Amino acid sequence: MEDNRKLPVVIVCGLHSDARREVVEGLLRKVPHSIALHHDLTTADRGTVHRTVRDSSGELSSGEAPLVNDCACCALREDLIPELHRLAADGLTRLAVLDLWDSVEPTATAEVIAAHGAGWAEVRSVITAVDPALVLPCLANGDDLADAGLAAAATDRRTVGDTWARQLEYASVVALVESDEADDEDRALIGQLHPTARQATAGSDALTELALSGFDVEAAGAAQHPACALLPQEAEESGVSTLVWRRHRPFHPERLYEALEDLCCAAARSRGRFWLADRPDTLLSWDAAGGALCVENTGPWLASLPDAAWDMVPPFRRAAAALDWHPEHGDCCQHLVFVSPGLDRDGLTGVLDSCLLTDEEYAAGREAWKSLPRAFDSLLDPVH
């Protein structure tokens, strides 16, 4: 297929399986000569992934793909590119709709297509299908995917809440299904979790138009990277609040560790980047949903790098650092965002502020900070 005839690919994802099916079926009806591909991971425990290919009239073909490295998602990716290439080569398919299995996140799929389909396929949008009435129950669910029968591999340790949050936040389009049980609070929560996503109703002409509007895989990845994430702004609507907490003073590691449970339970969703006084050169990511928190070392702050290394840093990372730049600390900062109905803004701000270094501790300087209790070692440097 020539460059000007690349196969358009739309990725549809989401744990709300009924909503996802409604979105996929709507696209198949609306776009002539469109094909949907679905890889069912429920058979992964038997060593295979089941693939189906269908159009608006029903199933066209099916097949099995063997597991790769005991990973169902790896098998999906290995099987996906040849299938897409076949559809691109036949010259008949005008749209490929990837109907991702329940807990599969769209990020890796989009990046695989961008890397291996260049020249003959392109991702035109990532759509997360949402039943508004299920947003808060899903987000607040701290159960492991394995316990819910939704794990994508034996080693899958994700939770329902954090998986659904990432599915939503990566999307360029949010497709909403009609729900009599949803209210204004549910809709406000969706908007504040991902304020830059376009919204449309499942099955509508507007959704079909948005589905083909274009998608920048590199920019989408950068918008989710902890170092330069495009985080929500302050908001307040229908009982739902977004608190943006930004400071330049580092956290006292022990006081923050002791407050983690309260902070994780204070909001339905929180994420961002932060720094600890005992690790002043390390950029740490904060990702919490359903009362479960993931803290990770995501590399150095740019301020800790030699000037020569800056040429190796992507432009979007340098731009994000410039926005947070401080005369003394460079890009080292606290930038955390909490989104939830019934958010106690003042109480949350008070807890966070109390975890910062005091004036006396701060004045002692970086070398003294490094001798503070290393309370986060168990999370950041686990012993295997």
C-alpha positions, -999 to +999 in steps of 0.1 A: +000+000+000+014+034-010+022+061+015-009+080+005-030+049+010-019+038+045-044+015+062-061+036+089-061+019+123-084+028+152-077+012+186-107+007+208-100-003+244-115-003+279-125-026+308-162-017+301-166-046+277-203-039+267-195-003+260-164-013+239-185-037+218-211-010+212-183+014+199-168-013+177-201-023+162-210+013+155-177+019+136-182-012+115-217+000+106-206+036+099-175+030+079-179+009+047-153-019+041-141-017+078-128-048+096-125-055+133-097-076+148-100-090+183-076-112+203-093-130+231-068-136+260-091-158+281-075-189+264-040-178+274-038-203+303-041-230+276-011-216+257-029-197+229-046-165+221-078-167+200-081-142+171-113-133+153-117-111+122-152-097+115-171-070+096-206-056+101-222-088+088-204-111+113-173-132+117-150-136+086-123-158+100-107-170+132-074-185+143-050-193+172-017-176+180+007-194+204+019-176+235+052-158+232+075-159+263+044-170+283+029-136+276-005-132+260+001-095+251+033-105+234+014-131+213-012-104+205+016-081+191+033-109+172+001-119+155-013-084+150+013-069+125+010-098+100-028-095+101-028-058+096-003-061+068-026-086+051-055-062+053-033-034+040-021-054+011-055-066-001-065-030-009-101-036+001-101-027+038-108+010+044-105+008+082-090-016+107-106-015+141-086-031+169-110-043+196-085-048+224-093-074+251-106-060+284-074-054+303-050-047+274-037-012+275-034+007+242+000+022+246+021-007+235-002-016+207-001+019+192+037+020+196+041-014+179+020-003+149+040+030+146+073+011+147+065-019+125+037-005+103+054+026+090+047+031+053+016+010+052-005+016+083-011+044+107-030+048+140-057+074+135-071+074+170-072+056+203-108+054+217-116+044+253-152+031+255-168+043+287-200+035+306-203+067+328-220+048+356-191+024+359-163+051+361-160+055+398-166+018+407-139+008+382-115+035+393-119+027+430-114-010+425-081-020+440-084-057+432-057-074+412-067-082+376-058-118+383-085-120+410-110-105+386-101-130+359-086-103+337-048-108+340-030-107+306-002-130+319+007-151+349+030-123+360+004-096+356+003-076+389-018-047+378-050-037+395-084-030+380-083+007+390-048+016+377-054-003+345-086+014+337-071+048+346-043+043+321-067+031+294-087+063+298-058+087+301-039+076+270-069+079+247-074+107+222-112+101+222-136+090+250-167+073+236-197+074+260-226+049+259-260+060+271-266+051+307-297+059+328-277+053+360-251+079+352-253+114+367-235+147+364-208+136+390-199+107+368-195+128+337-176+155+356-152+128+368-145+116+333-138+151+321-114+159+350-095+126+347-088+134+310-097+170+302-079+171+268-097+140+253-125+146+228-159+131+238-186+116+216-215+092+219-210+056+208-225+050+174-227+087+165-214+104+133-193+126+156-175+096+169-168+083+135-153+116+125-131+118+156-120+082+150-103+092+118-090+126+130-054+116+135-031+104+164+004+113+173+019+082+190+051+100+201+032+129+217+007+105+234+036+086+250+052+119+261+020+131+276+019+100+299+057+099+308+061+108+345+088+134+337+067+154+314+031+141+318+003+164+306-015+164+340-050+178+346-054+214+358-074+227+388-111+221+384-143+219+404-176+207+390-207+187+402-190+177+434-158+165+417-125+183+423-090+183+408-063+195+432-029+204+416-002+205+443+031+220+433+061+228+455+098+231+450+109+219+485+117+182+488+098+156+509+111+143+541+112+105+532+100+092+566+071+116+570+059+111+535+061+073+539+040+074+571+014+095+552+011+072+522-020+054+532-039+086+539-027+102+507-036+071+486-071+069+500-077+107+498-087+106+461-100+082+435-070+090+413-037+107+418-005+109+398+025+130+391+062+133+399+080+141+431+114+142+448+127+130+481+154+147+501+175+116+506+174+110+467+177+146+455+189+136+420+161+110+413+128+118+396+101+096+412+067+089+397+035+087+417+006+066+403-024+057+425-059+044+419-083+023+440-062+029+471-031+012+455+000+032+449+029+026+425+061+046+431+089+042+406+124+056+399+121+071+364+157+083+361+175+116+369+162+151+371+176+171+342+192+194+367+215+166+378+228+159+343+259+174+328+253+200+301+266+176+274+239+151+282+211+175+275+216+170+237+204+134+243+172+145+260+140+146+239+126+181+232+094+174+250+113+165+282+133+197+280+102+218+275+085+202+305+116+209+326+116+245+315+081+250+328+091+237+363+125+253+364+136+268+397+167+290+402+181+268+429+167+233+422+163+233+384+134+210+374+133+191+408+098+197+420+066+182+435+038+181+409+010+159+421-026+159+409-056+144+429-090+139+412-120+127+431-156+134+442-158+149+477-121+158+477-110+174+510-087+200+494-076+218+526-070+185+545-050+170+516-029+201+511-022+202+548-010+166+548+012+171+518+027+203+531+035+186+565+056+160+547+080+186+532+113+195+549+110+220+576+129+253+574+157+239+596+159+206+577+159+224+544+187+248+555+210+219+564+216+213+527+218+184+502+245+165+519+226+164+552+194+154+534+211+123+521+215+110+557+178+111+564+160+078+570+157+059+537+121+051+542+114+043+505+141+017+500+115-011+504+095+004+475+123+016+453+150-009+460+132-042+468+153-072+477+145-101+453 
